[in-house]
């Protein structure tokens, strides 16, 4: 059963400018693994903007509670380049409250816009069913 859906779009250029203008923002938003490719190169502004959009979409799928921590959600890339979400801490706690057991994520960037959609799937907890 679908528990939540989130979508977000990010203007790539504006996001890249924010990362340049604000020291430490990159480290506050992204884990070390998210910041670099598997070969150790720094990810592009497009790639980071798409990851940021995925984290925002994830928060929306969870009802956008204000107590989620950026590093408690990590966008990883699996076999054949398929993105995945790894959650822990505050994000895992909220997901457990809602009964989320599986995530679906899609990211894209084109024409200066990065976007992401996240679907939270699982079985709602009995107290949350109306």
C-alpha positions as CSV (number, residue, x, y, z in Angstrom):
1,X,0.0,0.0,0.0
2,X,1.2,3.5,-0.8
3,X,1.7,5.5,2.4
4,X,3.1,8.6,0.9
5,X,4.3,10.3,-2.3
6,X,6.7,13.2,-2.6
7,X,8.0,15.2,-5.5
8,X,10.5,18.1,-5.7
9,X,12.2,20.1,-8.4
10,X,15.4,22.1,-8.0
11,X,16.9,24.7,-10.4
12,X,20.4,23.3,-10.9
13,X,22.3,26.6,-11.4
14,X,20.7,28.3,-8.4
15,X,21.5,25.2,-6.2
16,X,25.1,25.1,-7.4
17,X,25.4,28.8,-6.6
18,X,24.1,28.2,-3.1
19,X,26.7,25.4,-2.6
20,X,29.5,27.8,-3.7
21,X,28.2,30.8,-1.8
22,X,27.5,29.0,1.6
23,X,30.6,27.3,3.1
24,X,29.7,24.0,4.7
25,X,26.3,23.6,3.0
26,X,27.5,20.7,0.9
27,X,28.6,18.9,4.1
28,X,25.4,19.7,6.0
29,X,23.1,18.4,3.2
30,X,25.1,15.4,1.9
31,X,27.0,12.4,3.3
32,X,30.6,11.9,2.1
33,X,29.5,9.1,-0.1
34,X,26.8,11.3,-1.7
35,X,29.3,14.0,-2.5
36,X,31.7,11.8,-4.5
37,X,31.4,9.3,-7.3
38,X,32.6,5.7,-6.7
39,X,35.9,6.7,-8.4
40,X,36.4,9.5,-5.8
41,X,35.5,12.5,-8.1
42,X,33.3,15.2,-6.7
43,X,29.7,15.0,-8.1
44,X,28.4,17.6,-10.4
45,X,25.9,20.3,-9.5
46,X,23.2,18.4,-11.5
47,X,23.8,15.2,-9.6
48,X,23.8,16.9,-6.2
49,X,20.7,18.9,-7.1
50,X,18.9,15.7,-8.0
51,X,20.0,14.1,-4.7
52,X,18.7,17.2,-2.8
53,X,15.4,16.9,-4.7
54,X,15.2,13.2,-3.6
55,X,15.7,14.1,0.0
56,X,13.1,16.9,-0.2
57,X,10.7,14.4,-1.9
58,X,11.4,11.9,0.8
59,X,10.5,14.4,3.5
60,X,7.2,15.2,1.7
61,X,6.4,11.5,1.4
62,X,6.8,11.3,5.2
63,X,4.5,14.3,5.8
64,X,7.3,16.8,6.0
65,X,8.0,16.7,9.7
66,X,10.5,19.3,10.8
67,X,12.7,17.1,12.8
68,X,14.3,15.1,10.0
69,X,18.1,15.2,9.7
70,X,19.7,15.5,6.2
71,X,22.3,12.8,6.9
72,X,19.7,10.4,8.0
73,X,18.6,9.9,4.4
74,X,21.3,8.9,1.8
75,X,20.8,8.5,-1.9
76,X,22.9,5.5,-3.2
77,X,23.2,4.1,-6.6
78,X,22.7,0.4,-7.2
79,X,23.4,-1.9,-10.0
80,X,22.8,-0.4,-13.5
81,X,22.6,3.1,-12.0
82,X,19.3,2.7,-10.2
83,X,18.9,5.1,-7.2
84,X,18.0,3.8,-3.8
85,X,17.3,5.4,-0.4
86,X,19.1,4.3,2.8
87,X,17.4,5.7,5.9
88,X,18.5,5.8,9.5
89,X,17.9,7.8,12.6
90,X,15.2,10.4,12.5
91,X,14.1,9.4,9.0
92,X,13.9,5.7,9.8
93,X,12.0,6.5,13.0
94,X,9.3,8.5,11.1
95,X,9.1,5.8,8.5
96,X,8.6,3.2,11.2
97,X,5.8,5.3,12.8
98,X,4.0,5.3,9.5
99,X,4.7,1.7,8.6
100,X,7.0,2.3,5.6
101,X,8.9,-0.8,4.6
102,X,10.0,0.0,1.0
103,X,11.1,3.1,-0.9
104,X,10.8,3.8,-4.6
105,X,12.9,6.8,-5.9
106,X,13.4,8.3,-9.4
107,X,15.7,11.2,-10.1
108,X,16.3,13.2,-13.3
109,X,18.0,16.3,-14.5
110,X,17.5,18.1,-17.8
111,X,17.2,21.6,-19.1
112,X,18.7,23.1,-15.9
113,X,16.1,21.4,-13.6
114,X,16.7,18.5,-11.3
115,X,13.7,16.5,-10.1
116,X,12.9,13.5,-8.0
117,X,9.8,11.5,-7.0
118,X,9.7,9.3,-3.9
119,X,7.0,6.7,-3.1
120,X,6.8,5.3,0.5
121,X,5.2,1.8,0.5
122,X,4.3,-0.5,3.4
123,X,1.5,-1.2,5.8
124,X,0.1,1.7,7.8
125,X,0.2,1.1,11.5
126,X,-3.2,0.4,13.1
127,X,-3.2,3.7,15.0
128,X,-2.6,5.7,11.7
129,X,-5.5,4.1,9.8
130,X,-8.7,6.2,9.7
